[in-house]
Structures are given as structure tokens and as C-alpha cells.
Amino acid sequence: MTALLASARASAGLGRLARSDPKHWLPQALLYLATAMLGAAHQGTLLTLAFPALATLVGLWLFFMSPARYVGFVWWMWFLSPEVRRFADYVKGAYTPTSLIQIAPVAVTMICGIGLVRRYRLLGTWRGLPMLLILVAIGYAYIVGIGSSGPLAATYDLANWLYPVLVALHIIAHSRDYPQYRDAIVSTFVWGMLVMGIYGAVQFFFMPAWDAMWMIGSQMNSEGDPVRMGVRVFSTMNSSGPFAFAMMGALVLVPAATQRFRWVAAAAGFAAFGLSLVRSTWGGWIIALVIQLAKSSNRVRVRTILGLAVLAGLSLPLLAFGPVAERLSARLQTVSNLDNDQSYAARNQFYATFAETAFTNVAGTGLGATGTSTKLSQPGNGSQLGKYGNFDSGVMNIPFVLGWPGTLLYLCGIGWLLARAIRASFSLGDDKFSSACLALACSVFAMLVFTNSFVSTGGLLLYTSMASLIAGAHWQKLQARELREHAAALLAPPSVDEASRT
């Protein structure tokens, strides 16, 4: 519940987003307060029903009243909803395979669909055309998926593919408010890193009972053992993979933050990031860091390096001693000794045996054929993953699901979007937020080899970064145009009426 109170504080007024108007922060504060009270009263069943409904209402309020804060609230839902679900199960006294609380982040994020309906003309413009190609590709795969996997599985998977695109469209459509969106995103990630980093340490050293119960009930064997110092940290999120994505994004955004506690938050987040033991995101962070340093000026580069030194100094007491050091050392050794790495061998075997199936299926299997959505493709299977429930390659996932027509449209759209984002980052000059967004977009794109980083948390991070760059460049053009118009008005000769009055 401490995490909920911290998110309320982050949303209530930080940086340039701080406002005294209660309509911007009161609905969120009431949601977190209601969640804490229901949890403290051991009303798990009522919390399971109330949380998604209240979260959706708050999301609708923010979408219309404070669109920039809405984006921050979307991220908080992805950060905290899994922990609320686990706590609700714990106070009920039983693990539930499917929970309505899981709907909350998806429902809140899909509110962006209203913006698609209201601003559909944007898709016909130069700014929106790449997204139109992506939406057509997803629509094609959805139609195929209804026939092959069933409407439930296809619809659930549709949300995973669709909501990152809708959030990007929301940000681009509000380019005039780019500074507010920039501040909302940075503030959310810095506070989220502090909350999730600290809770990650608690999870590793103490293993709360609700997390242990969830790991046992969901049979999350890939996350280690449900005992203290035996878990791969996933903090308040569903698993270590999405959590590592979130921490990677937060660490890259730290140089763009202005909060005084940012390096303390970074130390907590970095320690938990290491304890997640997700090597692909470790590599993604290094790629992002190299891009960030290369893009920055000498002055910013020196400040970033000094910040990393501070980060290392703050994190070293936790990472360099005892069981933490042993876990990290063992995981790092697998990077240099790939011959004995079972995960690496399994991925190579998967590529070798499945490549032909993935790339020769012209029509594609459609949405719902891979990932968590396979639980819904076969009713009565006890909520077990289907044949392709564990799919570790985004490179093969895309053609396997979208088929040749969908893959061509999707890659053209996202490639076009990424190229525009890269060009926009250079037009923004030596801006720390734009450098961070460019680094994130490129690193998440590169991680496609390990996972489908176009969907879920990775996709949300990718599309948020690209959309922020495009919105920033458009905002800069609007500012320059307004400045020229203002200058022209000042230099224009007086009108006849003004001259006669003079």
C-alpha cells in the first residue's frame, strides 16, 4: 500500500506539473485511498471488483481533464496493478488463476481508443500515416486470429498489440502540450523507480507472503524460488521481464529528471534491476547508455558519467557483498560462458527448429496464437498456456502471427515511425529528454531478437519514446511559427485606424 501512496504523491504535484487544482490529483488519491482501505479491511473480493472499475473511471476523468497526467496514470497502472491483484488474493486467502484486477491496466490504457475516434483525421496526415499502416496490420491479424484462436484469445491479444500504438497517437495528437507530457513521463518513471526499487529489495530479502503465494499458485518457475534471496526480483509487476523493461526505461530517463532524489531512486532501481537477472535488458541498457552518451554534448556527457559514478557508489554496498553478489556473479558468468547456458542453448534450438514454420506461413496464425492469450484459446484447459504460450523471439513472433501481409505493413509503419523519431531527435538538439527517448527507442527495437518488444510493456516503452520525439519536434515547429508570427505582427506597419489615432 506504500507504493500506492507514493504514486499518489507523484501524481499530486511534482516538477512543472504541480498544480493546486484538486481535479488533477484528487481522483487518483481517492483510488489509492480506497485500495488501501479495502486491503487493510481484508475485503479482497470487493477490492477485486472495485479496483478495475474505479481505475477506469479515474482514467476517463484524466483523459478528458488532464491528458498529460493520464499518460502517467497509465504507467502507474502497469507498475502497481499486479501487486494489488496479489494482495487481493492474499487477503481473500486463495490464489485465483484469473483476476478482474488484471483488466485494470488494459482498460485504462485502451481509453486512448476514444482519441482515435475523435482524431481519426490525424491518420490521414503525414504524422499519422505510419500508424495507419500499423493499425491495418493489426486489424488483419485480428481477423485471422478470430478464426484460428477464437474471439476471446484474439481480442485479448489485440489489446496487447494495440494499446502502445494508441498511447503514441494520444501523445502525438497533443503535441502542443509536449512539455507537460515530458514532465509527466519523467516524473512517473523516477517515482516508479524509487517505489519499485525499494519494494524489489524487500521482495528479495524478505519475500512477502502474498508474492510467495502468487508464485506458487501461478507456477512461476522461471522467477526462481518463492523464498528470501531465492527469487528473481519482479517487484510490483507481473514478472521479471516487464519489470526489467520498466527499470531500464527509468534508468535511461534519470539524466532528464530534475527531482533532487533522482540518484537515490536510481540506486534503488539499479539494484533491483540487477536482481531481476534479465540479461537481455542489461544489454539493452548498455546499448541505450552508449547512444545517450554519443548523442549528448561534452558537458552533458561529463555530467552523465559523473551521475553514473554516483549511482555506482550508492549501489555498491548492496550489489557487491553477500548473496546478492553471488547471484549477480553467477548470472554474469553465463554471458561469457554461453556453451553451458541452458537458456541460450534453448533459444538457439528454438530458432533452428521453428524458423521455417514462422517464415513460411504466408497468411499467419493471427492474434491469440502466442503468449498469455493462449490461455483463452482453449476453454476448459484450466488457464494453462497453449502450445506457443512461451515465445521468446520477437523476430519470429511477428511473421508467425501477422503473416506476410501484416508483417510488411507493420514493419513499414514502425520503421517509418522510428526513422522520423531519429530525425526528430536531432532537430531537438542537446535535449536530455530527447536523447533518452532516442536511446530507449533504439535499444528496445534491438531487443526484438530476445522478445516481442513491440507489445505489452516493451511496446509501450518503445512507442512512448518514439511519439515523444515526434511530438517534441512538432512542438518546436509550432513554437518557432508562433514566434515568427509575433515578430511579424510587431514589425508590421500600423493600420489606417491606428495611424489616424496616432
C-alpha distance (Angstrom), angle and dihedral (degrees) to the residues before:
residue distance angle dihedral
M1 . . .
T2 3.81 . .
A3 3.79 87.9 .
L4 3.80 90.7 56.9
L5 3.79 92.1 50.8
A6 3.81 90.9 49.3
S7 3.79 91.3 51.0
A8 3.79 89.0 51.2
R9 3.80 89.4 53.6
A10 3.80 91.1 48.6
S11 3.79 91.4 50.5
A12 3.78 94.9 42.0
G13 3.75 98.1 69.3
L14 3.79 131.3 -35.5
G15 3.76 132.0 151.2
R16 3.76 117.1 -23.8
L17 3.81 90.9 -19.7
A18 3.81 93.0 68.7
R19 3.79 111.6 121.8
S20 3.77 132.6 165.4
D21 3.80 93.4 -143.8
P22 3.84 105.6 112.1
K23 3.80 92.4 -149.9
H24 3.81 88.8 74.8
W25 3.81 98.5 53.1
L26 3.81 109.7 13.0
P27 3.86 97.8 80.3
Q28 3.82 91.3 53.1
A29 3.78 92.5 45.8
L30 3.82 90.4 51.4
L31 3.82 90.9 50.5
Y32 3.79 92.3 52.4
L33 3.80 92.0 43.9
A34 3.82 92.2 50.6
T35 3.82 90.2 48.2
A36 3.80 92.3 50.6
M37 3.82 92.8 46.7
L38 3.82 94.3 49.0
G39 3.78 90.7 47.7
A40 3.81 92.8 48.3
A41 3.83 89.6 48.7
H42 3.84 90.3 52.0
Q43 3.79 91.5 -121.2
G44 3.81 94.8 147.0
T45 3.80 96.6 155.8
L46 3.79 93.0 49.1
L47 3.81 90.4 46.0
T48 3.81 90.0 52.4
L49 3.80 90.3 55.3
A50 3.79 99.1 37.2
F51 3.79 102.1 44.7
P52 3.84 99.4 65.1
A53 3.82 91.7 42.0
L54 3.81 94.1 49.3
A55 3.81 92.6 42.1
T56 3.79 90.9 53.1
L57 3.81 91.6 50.1
V58 3.81 90.9 49.9
G59 3.79 89.7 47.9
L60 3.80 91.3 52.7
W61 3.80 91.3 48.7
L62 3.80 92.9 51.0
F63 3.79 93.4 43.1
F64 3.78 90.8 61.4
M65 3.82 101.7 28.5
S66 3.82 103.3 35.4
P67 3.83 111.7 11.3
A68 3.82 94.7 177.8
R69 3.80 93.1 52.9
Y70 3.79 87.8 47.6
V71 3.83 89.8 66.7
G72 3.80 90.1 52.0
F73 3.81 90.3 48.7
V74 3.82 89.9 52.0
W75 3.80 90.0 57.5
W76 3.80 92.2 46.4
M77 3.80 89.4 54.4
W78 3.79 90.8 54.7
F79 3.80 90.6 45.0
L80 3.81 98.6 49.5
S81 3.83 111.5 20.3
P82 3.84 95.2 83.6
E83 3.81 90.3 54.8
V84 3.81 91.2 48.8
R85 3.80 88.5 51.6
R86 3.82 92.3 51.4
F87 3.80 92.6 47.5
A88 3.82 91.2 48.3
D89 3.81 90.3 53.5
Y90 3.78 90.4 47.7
V91 3.79 95.6 53.1
K92 3.82 88.7 45.8
G93 3.80 87.6 54.0
A94 3.80 97.1 -128.7
Y95 3.79 138.8 78.0
T96 3.81 114.2 -119.1
P97 3.83 117.7 -156.5
T98 3.80 92.2 -145.3
S99 3.79 124.7 27.4
L100 3.78 131.3 -172.2
I101 3.81 88.0 -134.0
Q102 3.81 86.9 72.7
I103 3.80 87.2 67.4
A104 3.82 93.5 58.9
P105 3.84 100.5 81.3
V106 3.80 92.5 40.8
A107 3.81 93.0 48.2
V108 3.81 92.9 47.1
T109 3.80 92.3 48.5
M110 3.80 94.6 45.4
I111 3.81 89.1 60.0
C112 3.80 82.7 85.8
G113 3.79 85.2 76.2
I114 3.80 86.8 78.4
G115 3.78 87.2 63.0
L116 3.80 90.3 52.9
V117 3.80 90.0 55.4
R118 3.80 93.3 44.7
R119 3.81 95.4 45.1
Y120 3.79 102.4 31.3
R121 3.81 90.1 133.3
L122 3.80 87.8 69.7
L123 3.81 88.7 71.1
G124 3.80 89.5 64.7
T125 3.80 93.2 55.0
W126 3.78 128.7 84.8
R127 3.82 90.4 -102.9
G128 3.80 94.5 52.3
L129 3.80 103.2 37.1
P130 3.84 95.6 90.4
M131 3.79 89.1 54.9
L132 3.77 91.3 49.5
L133 3.81 89.2 58.5
I134 3.81 90.2 49.2
L135 3.81 92.9 48.6
V136 3.80 91.8 49.7
A137 3.82 90.0 51.4
I138 3.81 91.9 50.6
G139 3.81 91.0 46.0
Y140 3.81 90.4 53.4
A141 3.82 91.9 50.6
Y142 3.80 90.6 47.5
I143 3.80 92.5 55.7
V144 3.81 90.6 49.0
G145 3.81 91.1 45.7
I146 3.81 93.8 54.1
G147 3.77 89.0 60.6
S148 3.81 97.8 41.7
S149 3.82 104.6 34.2
G150 3.79 103.8 17.9
P151 3.81 132.2 -105.4
L152 3.82 96.1 -81.3
A153 3.79 96.5 53.6
A154 3.81 92.8 40.2
T155 3.81 93.0 49.5
Y156 3.81 93.3 48.4
D157 3.81 90.7 49.6
L158 3.81 89.9 45.2
A159 3.80 89.6 64.0
N160 3.83 91.7 51.7
W161 3.80 91.2 53.5
L162 3.78 96.4 37.8
Y163 3.80 108.9 45.3
P164 3.85 96.7 65.8
V165 3.81 88.5 55.0
L166 3.80 92.5 47.3
V167 3.82 92.3 50.8
A168 3.81 89.4 50.5
L169 3.79 90.5 50.6
H170 3.82 89.6 49.4
I171 3.82 91.9 53.5
I172 3.81 94.1 45.8
A173 3.81 92.2 47.3
H174 3.83 88.9 56.9
S175 3.80 96.7 48.3
R176 3.80 90.6 137.0
D177 3.81 88.5 66.9
Y178 3.81 94.7 47.7
P179 3.85 95.2 130.6
Q180 3.81 90.9 55.9
Y181 3.81 91.7 49.4
R182 3.80 91.3 47.4
D183 3.80 91.8 52.5
A184 3.81 93.0 44.4
I185 3.81 92.8 52.1
V186 3.81 95.7 45.7
S187 3.80 93.6 44.6
T188 3.82 92.5 48.8
F189 3.78 93.8 50.5
V190 3.82 95.4 45.6
W191 3.81 92.8 49.5
G192 3.80 90.8 40.7
M193 3.80 90.4 52.6
L194 3.79 91.0 51.8
V195 3.80 93.7 48.6
M196 3.80 97.4 42.0
G197 3.79 93.9 39.8
I198 3.79 93.3 54.6
Y199 3.80 92.2 43.5
G200 3.82 89.1 48.3
A201 3.81 89.5 58.8
V202 3.81 90.0 48.2
Q203 3.80 89.6 49.9
F204 3.81 93.0 50.7
F205 3.80 97.8 45.4
F206 3.82 101.0 34.1
M207 3.86 108.3 16.4
P208 3.84 104.7 -147.1
A209 3.78 114.1 -124.6
W210 3.82 94.1 -118.8
D211 3.80 91.9 55.3
A212 3.80 91.6 47.8
M213 3.81 91.7 49.2
W214 3.79 90.9 50.9
M215 3.82 93.4 48.6
I216 3.79 91.3 50.9
G217 3.80 94.6 44.5
S218 3.81 95.6 45.7
Q219 3.83 92.2 42.2
M220 3.80 91.4 -129.4
N221 3.80 93.7 177.5
S222 3.80 92.0 158.2
E223 3.82 89.8 64.9
G224 3.79 94.5 63.5
D225 3.79 125.7 -117.0
P226 3.83 124.3 -27.3
V227 3.80 92.7 -120.5
R228 3.80 134.1 96.8
M229 3.82 112.7 -75.9
G230 3.80 90.3 5.1
V231 3.81 101.0 85.8
R232 3.78 132.3 89.7
V233 3.78 99.0 -126.0
F234 3.81 115.6 -110.0
S235 3.83 95.0 159.0
T236 3.82 112.5 -168.6
M237 3.82 95.0 -16.3
N238 3.80 132.4 86.5
S239 3.80 99.7 -99.2
S240 3.78 142.0 -11.9
G241 3.83 93.5 -93.5
P242 3.83 99.1 62.4
F243 3.80 89.9 37.0
A244 3.81 91.5 54.7
F245 3.82 89.6 49.6
A246 3.81 90.2 53.5
M247 3.81 93.0 47.4
M248 3.79 91.9 47.4
G249 3.80 89.9 53.3
A250 3.80 91.9 47.6
L251 3.81 93.4 49.2
V252 3.80 91.6 51.2
L253 3.81 91.2 49.3
V254 3.82 95.0 50.5
P255 3.86 95.2 91.2
A256 3.82 88.5 56.6
A257 3.81 92.8 52.3
T258 3.79 124.9 98.7
Q259 3.80 100.0 -167.0
R260 3.80 112.7 121.3
F261 3.79 92.6 -134.2
R262 3.82 94.3 51.4
W263 3.81 95.9 111.8
V264 3.80 92.0 47.3
A265 3.81 87.8 51.9
A266 3.81 89.3 46.7
A267 3.82 91.1 52.8
A268 3.81 91.6 51.8
G269 3.79 91.6 44.9
F270 3.80 93.9 45.9
A271 3.81 92.3 52.5
A272 3.80 92.0 49.7
F273 3.82 89.6 43.5
G274 3.78 89.2 57.2
L275 3.79 92.8 46.2
S276 3.81 90.8 54.3
L277 3.84 85.8 72.2
V278 3.82 91.7 -150.4
R279 3.80 102.8 149.7
S280 3.81 96.0 -173.6
T281 3.81 91.6 61.5
W282 3.81 90.5 44.5
G283 3.78 86.7 58.6
G284 3.80 91.3 43.3
W285 3.82 90.5 53.8
I286 3.81 91.1 51.7
I287 3.82 90.4 50.4
A288 3.80 90.1 49.0
L289 3.80 91.7 47.9
V290 3.82 92.7 51.7
I291 3.82 91.3 49.4
Q292 3.80 91.1 46.1
L293 3.81 92.6 52.5
A294 3.80 92.8 44.6
K295 3.80 92.3 50.5
S296 3.81 95.7 47.4
S297 3.78 129.3 85.2
N298 3.80 120.2 -108.8
R299 3.80 91.6 -99.3
V300 3.81 93.8 51.2
R301 3.80 90.4 41.9
V302 3.81 91.5 56.4
R303 3.81 91.3 47.0
T304 3.82 90.8 49.8
I305 3.80 92.2 50.5
L306 3.80 90.7 48.6
G307 3.79 88.9 49.3
L308 3.80 90.3 52.4
A309 3.79 89.1 51.3
V310 3.81 89.7 53.1
L311 3.81 89.3 46.9
A312 3.81 91.2 51.8
G313 3.80 91.1 48.3
L314 3.80 92.7 50.9
S315 3.83 94.3 44.7
L316 3.81 98.6 42.3
P317 3.82 97.0 80.8
L318 3.78 90.1 59.8
L319 3.81 101.6 35.6
A320 3.79 102.7 41.6
F321 3.79 102.6 54.4
G322 3.79 140.9 59.1
P323 3.81 125.7 -15.2
V324 3.79 93.4 -14.9
A325 3.80 92.1 60.3
E326 3.81 90.4 46.9
R327 3.81 93.0 53.2
L328 3.80 93.1 46.7
S329 3.79 93.5 45.1
A330 3.80 92.2 51.2
R331 3.80 91.5 49.2
L332 3.81 93.7 46.8
Q333 3.78 91.2 51.3
T334 3.80 89.7 61.3
V335 3.81 88.6 61.9
S336 3.79 92.2 60.9
N337 3.82 94.7 36.0
L338 3.79 103.0 51.0
D339 3.82 93.7 155.0
N340 3.82 90.1 73.4
D341 3.80 95.7 37.9
Q342 3.81 108.8 112.7
S343 3.80 92.9 -166.2
Y344 3.79 92.2 53.1
A345 3.81 91.9 46.0
A346 3.82 91.7 49.3
R347 3.82 91.4 50.3
N348 3.81 91.8 49.6
Q349 3.79 90.2 49.1
F350 3.80 90.4 49.1
Y351 3.81 91.5 51.8
A352 3.80 92.1 48.0
T353 3.81 96.5 48.8
F354 3.80 101.6 34.3
A355 3.80 103.4 38.6
E356 3.80 94.6 88.7
T357 3.81 92.1 49.7
A358 3.80 92.6 48.3
F359 3.80 98.1 47.2
T360 3.81 100.7 37.4
N361 3.81 97.9 52.8
V362 3.80 97.5 99.2
A363 3.82 98.3 -175.8
G364 3.82 95.0 38.9
T365 3.79 128.6 -137.3
G366 3.81 93.6 -96.2
L367 3.78 132.3 -136.0
G368 3.79 116.6 -35.9
A369 3.80 95.5 39.4
T370 3.81 96.8 102.6
G371 3.79 140.3 35.4
T372 3.79 129.3 11.1
S373 3.80 92.6 -23.4
T374 3.83 89.6 72.6
K375 3.81 87.0 77.9
L376 3.81 86.9 72.4
S377 3.79 97.9 43.6
Q378 3.81 94.1 78.4
P379 3.82 112.8 39.6
G380 3.78 113.6 -146.0
N381 3.81 95.9 27.3
G382 3.82 91.9 120.4
S383 3.80 94.2 -107.5
Q384 3.80 91.2 -67.4
L385 3.78 121.8 152.4
G386 3.79 116.1 -100.5
K387 3.80 128.7 -123.9
Y388 3.80 94.2 -71.6
G389 3.80 97.0 32.9
N390 3.81 92.1 120.8
F391 3.79 106.6 51.6
D392 3.82 113.2 163.0
S393 3.80 101.0 179.3
G394 3.76 124.4 77.0
V395 3.80 90.2 -177.1
M396 3.81 89.9 65.3
N397 3.79 97.9 29.2
I398 3.81 93.0 66.0
P399 3.84 99.1 54.8
F400 3.80 91.6 36.5
V401 3.82 92.0 55.6
L402 3.81 103.3 28.8
G403 3.80 98.6 35.8
W404 3.78 122.0 -148.9
P405 3.84 97.3 -57.5
G406 3.80 94.0 47.2
T407 3.80 93.9 42.1
L408 3.80 92.5 52.0
L409 3.80 92.8 49.9
Y410 3.81 94.6 42.6
L411 3.79 96.5 47.5
C412 3.81 91.6 45.7
G413 3.80 89.9 51.6
I414 3.79 98.1 45.2
G415 3.81 92.8 40.2
W416 3.79 89.4 53.1
L417 3.81 90.5 47.0
L418 3.81 92.4 49.8
A419 3.81 92.5 47.8
R420 3.81 90.5 51.8
A421 3.81 90.2 47.6
I422 3.81 91.5 52.4
R423 3.79 91.5 49.0
A424 3.81 90.3 46.8
S425 3.81 91.3 52.7
F426 3.79 90.9 59.9
S427 3.79 92.5 47.7
L428 3.81 88.8 55.4
G429 3.80 90.4 58.6
D430 3.79 122.7 -160.7
D431 3.79 96.2 -1.9
K432 3.81 114.2 144.3
F433 3.80 94.5 -150.3
S434 3.82 92.8 51.0
S435 3.82 90.2 48.3
A436 3.80 89.9 51.7
C437 3.82 92.5 48.3
L438 3.82 91.8 49.2
A439 3.80 91.0 49.4
L440 3.80 91.8 48.9
A441 3.80 94.6 46.9
C442 3.81 93.3 51.0
S443 3.81 95.5 43.0
V444 3.81 94.8 47.7
F445 3.81 89.3 47.6
A446 3.81 89.9 51.8
M447 3.82 91.0 52.0
L448 3.80 89.5 66.5
V449 3.82 86.5 99.5
F450 3.82 90.6 68.9
T451 3.81 103.5 34.1
N452 3.78 141.4 -3.6
S453 3.80 95.1 -86.8
F454 3.83 91.5 175.8
V455 3.81 93.0 78.6
S456 3.82 139.3 51.5
T457 3.82 117.7 1.4
G458 3.79 95.1 -14.7
G459 3.79 91.5 49.2
L460 3.79 91.9 47.4
L461 3.81 89.5 52.4
L462 3.81 92.3 47.0
Y463 3.79 96.5 47.6
T464 3.82 93.7 41.9
S465 3.81 89.4 54.6
M466 3.79 95.3 47.2
A467 3.80 93.9 44.1
S468 3.81 91.8 48.7
L469 3.81 90.8 54.8
I470 3.80 93.3 48.2
A471 3.82 91.8 45.4
G472 3.80 90.6 48.2
A473 3.80 92.9 52.7
H474 3.81 91.4 47.6
W475 3.83 90.9 48.1
Q476 3.79 89.1 51.8
K477 3.80 90.4 53.4
L478 3.80 91.0 48.9
Q479 3.80 90.4 50.6
A480 3.80 91.8 49.9
R481 3.80 91.6 48.3
E482 3.80 92.6 49.9
L483 3.80 89.4 49.0
R484 3.80 91.5 51.7
E485 3.80 91.6 47.6
H486 3.79 90.8 49.6
A487 3.80 91.8 48.6
A488 3.80 91.0 47.7
A489 3.80 90.6 51.4
L490 3.80 90.9 51.9
L491 3.81 93.3 48.4
A492 3.82 96.3 42.5
P493 3.83 115.8 110.7
P494 3.82 114.3 -104.9
S495 3.77 118.3 -92.6
V496 3.78 122.9 -112.3
D497 3.81 92.2 -99.1
E498 3.81 92.4 48.8
A499 3.84 90.7 47.7
S500 3.83 92.4 50.4
R501 3.82 91.2 49.5
T502 3.78 88.9 50.3
